[in-house]
Amino acid sequence: MDLATLIGLIGAFGIVLASIFLGGSAGTFVNTPSLLVVLGGTVLVTMMKFSLGKFLGAASIAVKAFLHRPMNPEELIEEAVDLAKTARQGGLLALEDREIKDDFMKSGLGLLIDGHPADTVKLMLQKDLAQTVKRHSDGQDIFKAIGDVGPAMGMIGTLIGLVQMLSNMDDPKQIGPAMAVALLTTLYGAILANMFALPIADKLAVRSGEESNNKTLIIDALLAIQGGQNPRVIESMLEAYLPPSKRKEDDIEA
């Protein structure tokens, strides 16, 4: 689980809720018409922009931002070097019974063991990578759309509330509820966009970058193993995927 996302989300909503409860009656901030306009309107308008399948799949993609953490590149490099040592000593078939944590590496290793040429292995793995990036991009687009539509629906709700208020200026009792709708829809739209949708979209972009980096690393590692390169050379090559602070001292100096 990604603690940064969870702590940030709970903390942000906690601060807002605390300010509401400390400032007075929390019931003042609950308005059913405003919620219908912002939440219902945002969902329906966003759905118009995408296919139903992509829209419904956005929820499962968002779960990645909370629960899925890619393996550390350091772990992948360590595992790749170990595989390279085994393959160098006993050939690719010696890797057949190895337990691999990463599914993408496991799939690619299966292609090596089956004896596919390097060009085929590279092509198949790169297609898998491209599809992964596309799925992440679709998820980001949906949450960015929610972030755009939410405040717009809030503004529409505000205009509705203002029209209702102005049409009932002769009845002071109607001015308060109408003004509440006008203000709360703007609040709901801002919260939906800036405390949920846009942060999720940004987190998915981070996850996409991490997974793309890992899969590119794995592709290079598997092709090097298939080519029979020295494990130390493979390790040095793969450490290019790490930030300089995490590379070995001898590699940095070199």
PyMOL commands that set and color helices and strands:
alter all, ss='L'
color gray80, all
select helices_A, chain A and resi 3-23+26-29+32-49+52-67+73-90+92-95+103-113+118-166+172-226+231-241+244-246+249-253
alter helices_A, ss='H'
color red, helices_A
deselect
rebuild
show_as cartoon
